[in-house]
Amino acid sequence: MDPFLIIELIKGKFPGEVTGQGSFASQSWAVLGKGRVADICRYLKEDPDIKMDYLIDVTAVDYMPRAPRFEVVYQLHSIKHGHRLRLKVPVEEKDATIQSVTSVWRTANWHERETYDMFGIEFTGHPELRRILMPDDWEGFPLRKDYPIEGPKWTFEPWPEG
């Protein structure tokens, strides 16, 4: 199915949720409001004519200093039909939250944890949102553009003599 037809189907079923769309290098995308992301993803997975049964990735992009600062990006694929679609969801820095889609695709669990760990975006309804790459006591989010390039300030204790 043509990805632009899929976007039109989303517009028909979820009026006002698609705020933009486009295509570049054979990759089509839809920009969504964040209020019904999980519902839209469930529709894309369960509709037999669309059947986006494979969540390739969930990540984010930091567009600092632009507002909204972040964009959560979902890369979807239909194994059955062979089509792909990217969903992009703007997220404000002051309310860096979005619905979890772990109830739609179980693999979202790891993708959302990584996005949380690297960007600090919280996925509401996630069953166990915690760091996955960085230590639990790590401060900051390494893929944010305002994260210090040199990393955290390290202090080293000298080896005890003797």
Summary of the structure (lengths in Angstrom):
residues: 162
radius of gyration: 18.4
end to end distance: 72.5
largest distance: 75.3
contacts: 446
relative contact order: 0.14
helix: 22%
strand: 27%
